[in-house]
């Protein structure tokens, strides 16, 4: 059932990624879209790509660090569910909060999920997360182009 959910979201996520793509460096947009597609294929094990949530999470992290909002959203969800990464409410909240900060339309969609996560964090974790989001800056340049 979870796989079907991701498959149904895939066209929306890809369209969102293309629409929100920030120039990364020269042909960075094309490379970033290719990385995002590769990460989704690894996450779902489709298009003859071996299923590897761990490698998918690494690609999403690389893109999220470049300020790709759909990758920030996906990474937050991976931390929330513990897919490809150790389940971590703090990391999930931070990445979902960053995606929300960067896309007000997405913020409305994620409000309930973020509120639930925030309620599970203690006061120090909330402060840590808020400070992390406020201070966060994208990294420059794509560090990798493929995990194959």
DRENLORO-133005 format. One record per residue: x, y, z of N, C-alpha, C in turn. Coordinates in steps of 0.05 Angstrom, whole numbers, plus 5000, padded with zeros to 4 digits. Layout:
XYZXYZXYZ
...
//
This chain:
501649765000500050005000501750255000
503950255016505750485017506950534989
507750314975508950344949506950484930
504450404931502350524914502150824920
502250894946502051174954504351334941
506851234942509051374930508751384900
507751174887507351174858505351384850
503251424866501251624860502351904864
504151934883505252204888507552274868
508752074855511052114838510652334817
508452324801508152544782508052814794
506652844817506453104830509153194840
510653004852513353074863515253154840
515153014818516953084796516153344784
513553394780512653654770513453884789
513153834814513954034834516954084833
518553864831521453894829522254064805
520954004782521654154758520854444761
518554494772517454774775519154934794
520154804815521554954836524554944834
525554824814528454784811529855044812
531755064830533555294832535955234815
537055424800539455374786541655284805
542955064799544954954817547755034808
548354964783550955054772550954954743
550555134724550555064696548354864689
549154614685547154414678546054284703
546254414726545354304751542454224752
540754384739537854314739537454044727
538653994704538353744690539453514708
541753554719542953354737541253304761
540153524773538553494797535953344791
534653394768532253254761532952954757
535152904744535952624740536552484767
537852624785538352514812535752464826
533852644824531252614838529852364827
529752344801528452104789529851854797
532551854798534051624806533451544835
533251754852532651704880529851574883
527951674868525251564869525251274859
526751224838526950944827528150764848
530250854862531550694882529650654906
528250854914526350834936524250624931
523250634906520950454899521850194886
524350174877525249944863523849914836
523850124820522450114794524350184771
523350144747525050194723527550024723
527349774732529649594733531849694751
531149874769533149974789532749814815
534949694825534649554850533649734872
531849624888530749784910532849824931
533350074938535250144959534450404972
532750394993531950635007534350785018
536450645026538850775037540150955017
540550854993541851014972539951234963
537351184962535451394955535651624976
535851555001536051755022538551925019
540751805010543251955006542852154983
541552064961541052244939539152474947
537052404962535152614971536652814989
538452715006539952895023541753085007
543052974987544753144969543053364957
540753294946538953494934537753684954
536953584977535853744998537853965007
540353885009542454075016542954284995
541954234971542154434949539654614948
537854574968535454724970533254634951
533254384944531154274928528854204946
526654354945524454324964523254044963
522653934939521453664939523353454953
525953484950527753304963527753344994
527453595002527253655031524753525042
522553545027520053415035520353115037
521452995016521852705016523652615039
525852755043527652685065526252695092
524652905096523152915121521352675125
520052595103518252365104519852105109
522252085098523851845102524651825132
525452055144526152055172523651995189
521452095181518952045196518251745197
518651615174517951325171520251135177
522651245178525051075181525550905157
525251015133525750875108528450975097
530450795097533050865086534851015106
533651105128535051245149533851155175
535251195197534051135223531751325229
529551225239527251395245528151605265
527451855259528452075276526452305274
524852345295522752555295524052835292
526352875304527653145303528453205274
529853015261530653055233528253085215
526152925219523752945203522553225206
522353315230521153585235522853795222
525553775225527253985213526953995183
527153765169526953775140524153855130
522053765143519353845135518954135141
520154235163519854525169521354695148
523754595140525254745119523754745093
522654515085521054505061518654695063
517354705086515154885090515955185089
518255245101519255515100519755605071
520755425055521455485027519155475008
516855365016514555354998512055385015
510855625015508555675032506155495025
505855424999503655234992504054965005
506454875005507054615018506754635048
507254875059506954915088504154845097
502154935082499354875089498854575089
499954435070499554145067500953995091
503254095099504853955119504254045148
502454245151501954355178501254145198
499353975192498453765211500753575219
502253485199504453295204506553435221
507253675214509253825230508353875259
505753935262504753985289504853725306
504253505294504453245308507353185315
509153235297511953185303512953375325
512253625323513153825342512153745370
509753635372508653555398510253325410
511553165394513152935404515953015412
516753265405519453355413519353495440
521553475455521653625480522453915474
522354085495522954365491525654425479
527754275488530454325478530554245448
529254025441529253935413527754145396
525554255406524154455390525854695385
527254785406529155015402531354945383
532454705385534554625367533554615338
531154515334530054495307529554775296
528354945312527755215302530355375295
532355335312534955475306536255355281
536055095277537254965253535855075228
533255085228531755185205532455475200
532555645221533155925218535955975207
537855805214540655855206541355705181
539655525171540255345149540955505124
543155425110543955535085544555305065
543755335040544255115021547255085016
548054845010550854795001550954844971
553354904961553554954933554654714918
553654674894554654464876553654194884
553154024864552353754868554753584875
554653444897556953284906557153014891
554852914881554852664868552752664846
553152504826551152494804549752234803
550752024816549451764816550451594839
548751414848549451234869549950954857
549650914831550050644819552950574819
//
